[in-house]
Amino acid sequence: MLVLLPPSEGKAASGRGAPLEPDALSLPGLAEARAAVLAELVELCAADEEKAREVLGLSEGLRGEVAKNAAMPTAGARPAGEVYTGVLYDALGLATLDAAARKRARASLLVFSGLWGAVRIDDRIPSYRCSMGVKLPGLGALGAYWRGPMAEVMPEVAGDGLVLDLRSAAYATAWKPKGEVAGRTATVRVLHAPTRKVVSHFNKATKGRIVRGLLESGAAPATPGELVEALRGLGYAVECEAPGRAGKAWSLDVLVDEVH
């Protein structure tokens, strides 16, 4: 099973250890594209703080994120699973998983990123600010920029098993499963059962709990149908819509009564 996650806007501070080693990151087929984004982002943030803040969509209170980006080449790096924080990652609680679940997390979780394309949770990265919705002056909109490189590497990364796609809309633009891969891909919405509405905070937290539950249980669903059964086994109310034709992903709705 491959689980696709969004990153978090907020991130933990960079570590004090060794800086980024780009060649050590997973998915080496993305190395050239990563280098181009990193170089432009660092140059932009080092040269013109106001323009960088505008490009990155940062408020006055987040001005410090520009300097953080400019310092990335020498900043300490730490595992991505520690850098990404926020509601989904708090609920996922990587640091408190037991050894077996943590091993499964390292093998199955893939975090999409406007800067890195995608990374594994044990890839060491510095803290940064660059969402997939950013449009860099030279490279353009990052969602579109990443489509080519991702199309090259993701079919192999997806392998021949289930793909559980929990990305938000902005990050889903970077890679859309196609053909046979799409047929074994499942997307998930979390709905407040009484209103049938998505509540953002609740949606993220529940997705984090879903991933944690799958990792802790050792469940290994190989198909969207088996995923539905695994989630129901974890106590979730799940409605499933099978694709109407080949080459389309499955859609799962997880219904929860309480918003917390």
C-alpha positions in Angstrom: 0.0 0.0 0.0 1.2 3.5 -0.9 -0.3 6.4 1.0 -0.1 9.8 -0.6 -0.2 12.7 2.0 -0.2 16.5 1.7 2.5 18.4 3.7 1.6 20.9 6.3 1.9 24.7 5.9 3.4 25.0 9.3 6.7 23.1 9.9 9.0 22.4 12.8 12.2 24.4 12.9 15.2 23.0 11.1 17.5 20.8 13.1 21.1 21.5 14.2 22.6 18.6 12.4 24.0 18.2 8.9 22.4 20.2 6.1 20.4 18.8 3.2 22.0 16.2 1.0 19.9 16.3 -2.1 21.4 13.1 -3.6 20.2 11.2 -0.5 16.5 11.9 -1.0 14.2 9.2 -2.1 12.8 9.2 -5.6 16.1 10.2 -7.3 14.3 10.6 -10.6 13.0 14.0 -9.2 16.6 15.2 -8.4 16.9 17.6 -11.4 13.5 19.1 -10.9 14.1 19.5 -7.1 17.4 21.3 -7.8 15.7 23.8 -10.1 12.9 24.7 -7.6 15.4 24.9 -4.7 17.8 27.1 -6.6 15.1 29.6 -7.7 13.4 29.7 -4.3 16.6 30.3 -2.5 17.7 33.0 -5.0 14.3 34.7 -4.8 14.3 34.8 -1.0 17.9 35.9 -0.7 17.5 38.7 -3.3 14.2 40.4 -2.6 12.2 39.8 0.6 9.2 41.8 -0.5 8.9 40.0 -3.9 9.4 36.7 -2.2 6.7 37.3 0.3 4.3 38.3 -2.5 5.2 35.2 -4.6 4.8 32.9 -1.6 1.6 34.5 -0.4 2.9 35.3 3.1 1.4 37.7 5.5 3.5 40.3 7.3 3.6 38.0 10.3 5.2 35.3 8.3 8.0 37.5 7.0 10.6 35.3 8.8 9.7 32.4 6.4 11.6 34.2 3.6 14.8 34.3 5.5 14.3 30.7 6.4 14.0 29.7 2.8 17.1 31.7 1.9 19.1 29.8 4.5 18.0 26.3 3.4 21.3 25.2 1.7 23.1 25.4 5.1 20.3 24.9 7.5 20.2 21.7 9.6 18.0 19.0 8.1 15.8 16.5 9.9 13.4 13.6 8.9 10.4 14.9 7.0 8.2 13.1 9.4 9.5 15.4 12.1 9.4 18.6 9.9 5.7 18.3 8.9 3.4 19.3 11.7 -0.2 20.4 11.9 -3.5 18.7 12.3 -3.1 15.6 10.1 0.4 14.9 11.4 -0.6 15.5 15.1 -3.4 12.9 14.6 -1.0 10.5 12.8 1.5 10.8 15.7 4.5 9.2 13.9 6.8 9.6 16.9 4.5 7.5 19.1 4.1 4.5 16.7 5.6 1.2 17.8 8.5 -0.1 15.9 6.5 -2.3 13.5 4.1 0.5 12.6 6.9 2.9 12.2 8.6 0.5 9.7 5.3 0.3 7.8 5.1 4.1 7.8 8.6 4.4 6.3 7.7 2.0 3.5 4.2 3.3 2.7 3.9 7.0 3.3 4.8 9.6 0.6 4.4 13.3 1.3 3.9 15.6 -1.7 5.6 19.0 -1.7 5.8 22.1 -3.7 9.6 22.2 -3.2 10.6 18.5 -3.2 7.9 17.0 -5.4 7.5 14.1 -2.9 9.5 12.7 -0.1 9.5 9.7 2.3 9.1 10.4 6.0 12.7 9.5 6.8 14.1 11.8 4.1 16.1 14.6 5.8 15.0 18.0 4.7 15.2 21.6 6.2 12.2 23.5 7.3 10.8 25.6 4.4 7.8 27.5 3.1 6.6 26.8 -0.5 3.2 25.4 -1.2 2.1 23.6 -4.4 0.0 26.7 -5.2 3.0 28.9 -5.6 3.9 30.4 -9.0 7.6 31.0 -9.2 8.7 33.8 -11.7 11.0 31.4 -13.6 9.5 27.9 -13.3 5.8 29.0 -13.2 3.0 27.3 -11.3 4.5 24.4 -9.3 1.5 22.1 -9.6 2.0 22.2 -13.4 5.8 22.1 -13.2 5.8 18.9 -11.2 3.4 17.0 -13.6 6.1 15.9 -16.0 8.7 14.7 -13.4 6.0 13.0 -11.4 4.5 11.2 -14.4 8.0 9.7 -15.0 8.6 8.4 -11.4 5.2 7.7 -9.8 4.0 4.6 -11.7 7.1 2.8 -10.5 6.7 4.1 -7.0 3.0 3.0 -7.0 4.1 -0.5 -7.8 1.3 -3.0 -8.2 -0.6 -2.4 -4.9 -3.3 -0.1 -3.5 -2.8 3.6 -3.7 -4.6 5.5 -0.9 -4.7 9.2 -2.0 -5.3 11.6 0.9 -3.8 14.6 -0.7 -5.6 18.0 -0.8 -6.7 19.4 -4.2 -3.6 21.6 -4.7 -1.2 18.7 -4.2 -3.3 16.3 -6.3 -2.6 18.6 -9.3 1.0 17.4 -9.4 0.2 13.8 -10.2 -3.1 12.1 -11.2 -3.0 8.3 -11.3 -4.0 7.0 -14.8 -4.9 3.8 -16.4 -4.3 0.6 -14.4 -2.9 2.6 -11.4 -6.0 4.7 -11.2 -8.1 1.5 -11.0 -6.4 0.6 -7.7 -6.4 4.1 -6.3 -8.9 5.2 -3.6 -9.5 8.8 -2.7 -11.1 9.7 0.7 -13.4 12.4 1.9 -14.3 12.7 5.5 -17.9 14.0 6.0 -19.7 15.2 9.1 -22.5 12.6 8.9 -25.5 14.8 10.0 -24.7 17.6 7.5 -22.8 15.6 4.8 -20.3 18.5 4.7 -16.5 18.5 4.8 -15.1 20.3 7.8 -11.4 21.1 7.1 -9.8 20.7 10.5 -11.9 17.5 11.2 -11.1 16.2 7.7 -7.4 16.4 8.3 -7.5 15.0 11.8 -9.6 12.0 10.8 -7.3 11.3 7.8 -4.4 11.2 10.3 -6.2 8.8 12.5 -7.1 6.6 9.6 -3.5 6.3 8.5 -2.4 5.6 12.1 -5.1 2.9 12.5 -4.0 1.2 9.3 -0.3 1.3 10.3 -1.0 0.0 13.9 -3.3 -2.8 12.8 -0.9 -4.1 10.2 -3.7 -4.1 7.6 -2.4 -4.6 4.1 -5.3 -4.0 1.8 -4.4 -4.7 -1.8 -7.5 -3.2 -3.5 -9.9 -0.4 -2.8 -12.5 -3.0 -1.8 -10.2 -4.5 0.7 -9.5 -1.0 2.0 -13.2 -0.4 2.6 -13.3 -3.6 4.7 -10.2 -2.7 6.6 -11.6 0.7 7.5 -14.9 -0.8 8.6 -12.9 -3.2 10.7 -11.3 -0.2 12.4 -14.8 1.1 13.3 -15.3 3.7 10.5 -18.6 4.1 8.6 -17.6 4.0 5.0 -19.6 4.6 1.8 -17.9 3.5 -1.4 -18.5 4.5 -5.0 -16.8 2.2 -7.5 -15.6 4.0 -10.7 -18.0 3.9 -13.5 -15.4 3.0 -16.0 -11.8 1.6 -16.2 -9.0 4.0 -15.4 -10.9 6.0 -12.8 -10.1 6.1 -9.1 -12.5 4.8 -6.4 -14.2 7.4 -4.1 -14.6 6.6 -0.4 -16.6 8.7 2.0 -15.9 8.3 5.7 -18.8 9.4 7.8 -18.2 10.6 11.4 -20.8 12.0 13.8 -18.7 14.2 16.0 -16.6 17.1 14.8 -13.5 17.4 17.1 
